[in-house]
Amino acid sequence: MSRPLLVATICALALVGCGGDSEEESAPPEPPAWNHDPSDPDEGPTAWGEIDRSFEICRTGFAQSPVELSVAVTADLPQLELDYPATLLVVENTGHTIEVPMPENGDQTLTVGDDEYRLLQYHFHAPSEHTFEGESSDAEVHLVHESEDGDVAVIGILLAAGEQPSPLVDVVLESAPEDAGEEVEIDEEHSPLEIVLGATDATGAAITGYTVYPGSLTTPGCTEGVRWIVLGAPLDISQSTIDRLHELIADFPGYDGYENNNRPTQPLNDRKIERDS
């Protein structure tokens, strides 16, 4: 068999192009489509566990988040030690949330007792995912941390329209790109602690008065084993920023104008929710 014919035969048997199409044909598949619309029977929250095998725990898990927090019992909990140096902002539209990633190998840390976690990113949901006495807040921000062993801890902060809005939340959401997959860089340094405490120049703090429970990620694949920490009173943000977040959500791919990105609360089952005494 001649060399040109041999090459052509190998290409045909491999069922891939030997020219410019090979890269396109070997591209990874698109991730499964899903959204937050409860009325969507195919891609909404009630369908997540059926969309893809990697999402199955969204349906079968017994420690899912978010939850109703009013049933918490008091407990003696350690202080939260937050060390969040300021960093330049990058704001991403992921197509499911607005997210601010921290620099790779950044040094923003959360310490709970003997456990230390590094802040990976923070992102926003509207309305809030956690509820109190059945009521949602206007929005919620999640600060997602990971330990060296891969354990995840998420700080949840409820947000509500108020008279002293958080400048950092306003900057992030007003600057967020409208198109999914896009990001913008903001030439300003901010500490994520500004979201925890409101307007402040501090980069470290000891926090008390919070609620904890074992839960999961609130988006597919709903991975369990997450240490949830929900802080106390809601942080003020401006009404215009809340409106802006809903507008961005409504334009996410597959949301078709649905303007919320909160997962409904999940059964508590036999879990205990503890509130710092």
N, C-alpha and C positions, 0 to 999 in steps of 0.2 A: 504494500500500500504506500503511495507517495506521501511525503510529509504534509503537503497542503490538505490532502484528503484525510489523513490521520487526524490533523488538528480539527477539521470540520466535524469528523465523526465524534471526537471527544466532546466537543462543544454541544453537539446534539444530544449525546447520551447524558450529559450533565444537566440538560434542560435549563441552561442559563446562557445568556448571550456572551460572546467573547469580545464584544465591542463596547460601545458607550452605554448599553443598557444594563450591564451587569451590576453596576453600583445601585441603580434604581431598583432592580429586582431583588437585591439582597438587603434593601433597607428594612429596618425593624417595623413590625406592624403598628398601626395606630392603636393607642390605648383605648380600652372600651369606653363608650360614651355613657355619661350619667349626668344627672342634674339634681336639683333640690326641690323640684316641684312635686308636692304630694299628690297632685291630681294626675300625674303622668304615670300610667301603670307599667310602662316599659322601661323608663330610665330614672324615675323618681325614687325617693328613699325607700319605699316599700318594695321596690324591685331590685335594689342594689345587690342583695345576696344571690340573685338569680342571673345577673348580667354576665359574670365571669367567675371561674373557679376561685380566683384569688380574692374575690369579694365575699365568699361564702359565709365567713364569720359575721358579716353584717346581719345575717339572718339567724345563724345558729349560736352566736355568742351569748354568754350569760353575764358578761361584765361590760356592757356597752355604754357609751356616752353619746349625748349629754344626759343629765338626770335632773329631777326636781330636788332642790337643796333644802327646803324648809324642814325636812325630817331629820336634820343633823342633830347629833347629840354632842354635848360639850366634852372636851378632852384636853389633857395637858400636852400641847404640841410644841416642838422646838421653834425658835425663831427662824425665819428665812433670811439668809445672808445673800444679798444681791450685790454683785460687783460688775457693773456695766459701763466700761469706758466708752466715751463718745466715739462715733465712727461716721464716715461719710455715708449718705443714704443712697440705696438703690431700691426702686419701687417697681415691682413686677405685677402684671396682670396675668394670672395663671389660667384664666378661663373658668375658675371656680371660686377664686378669692383674690384679694389684693394682698400681696406679700412683700415683706422687707427682709431679704436674706442678710445674715451677718457675714463678715469677711471669712473666707476659709481659714481655718486654724485660728479664729479669733479668740479673745481672752475674756469675753463676757460670761460670767459664771453665776450659777445658783448653787448655794450650799444649804442642805437640809440635814441637820445633825452631822453624821459622818459621811454623808453622800454629797458628791459634787457633780454638777451637770454643766455642760457648755451650751450657751444659747445658740441655736441654729438659725432661727427666723421667727418673725411674728407676722400674724395675718388677721383678717377681720371677717366677722360674720354679722349680718343684719337680717332680722332682729337677733337678740342674743340666743344662744343655744341652751345654756342652763337657765332654769326658771326658779322663781321663788314664790311660793303660794300660787302656783299656776300661771304667774305673769312673767312675760319676757321683758328685758330691757331693750332699749332702742338698738343696741349693737353690743358686740363682745369682741375683744381682742385676745388672741391666744399666743403666748410666748412659748415656743417649743424648744425644749432642751434635751440633750442626750449625754449620758455618762460615757466614760471610756469603755465600759462593758456593754454599751448599747442599750442601757435602760433609758426610758423616755419619761420626762416630767414636763407637764404643761401647766403654766400659770394662766388662768383665765381671769380677765378683768371685765366686768360689766361696764357699759358705756350708756350714758343718758344725756339727752339735750339739757343744757344748763347754762347758767350765766357766766361761768368762768371756764370756757372751753380749753382743751389741751392744744397748745400750739403745734406740738409734734403730730398728733393725729390729724389735725387740719392740714398740715403741710403734706403728709403722706397721701391722704385721700384726695385732696385737691390736685395733686401732681400726678396721680396714677394714670397710666396710659389707658386709652379706651379699648384698644385691640388686644385680644388674648394672645399671649406669647411675646408681647412687647415689654420693654422695661425702660425706665428713665433713671438717669443719675442726677442727684441733687447735690449741688456744691455747698453743702452745709453739714457740719458735724453735729450729731445729736446722740444722747444716751437714751437707750430704751427705758431707763429709769424715769424719764419724763412722763411716760405713759403710766407708770406705776404710781407716781407721786403727784402728777400734774406738772405744771410749769416749775422747773427747778434746774439749778446748775449742778446738783449732786450727781455723782456716779456710783455711789454705794449707799446701802441702807440695810437696816435690820427691820423685818416686817413681822408683825403679829396680827391677830384678828383675821384668820383665814379659815377656809373649809377644805378638807381633804377627803378623797375617796379613790378606790381603785377603779379604773375605767379603761377606755379605748380611745383611739383616734376617732374623730367624728365624721370622717370622709372615707370612702372606699380605699383600701380594704379593711377599715375598721379594726385595726390591730389592737389586741388587748394587752394588758400588762402595763398600762400607762398610769403614772402617778399624777392624779389631778389635784391642783391647788387653785382654789377660786378665792380671790380676795374679797374684801368686805364691801363697803358702800360703792355704788357706781361712780365712775369718773365722768366729769362733765365734758361733753363735746358740743360743737355747734350744730344746730338743726340743719344748716346748709350742708355740712359735711355728711350728716346722716342721709340727706336727700341725694347727695352726690354718690354715696356708696350704693344706694338702691338703683340709681341710674346705671352705674357700671355693671351691676349684677344682671340687670335686665338685658344687657347687650352681650352677656356671655354666650358662647356657641351652644346651641341646644336648649337654651333657657326660654327662648321665644317670648320675651317680654316679662317673664316671671321675675320679680324684683327682690326675692329673698334668697339667702343662701345658708339658712339654719337647718340642721337636722332636728326632727322632732325628738322630744325626750324619750328615753328608753326605760324599760322595767328595771327597778333596783335589784330585784331578786333577793339574795341573802346578804347583800353588801351593807356595810355600815358607813355612814357619812359622819365625819367628825368635824366639829367646829372648835377652834382654839378658845379656851376659856380665859 
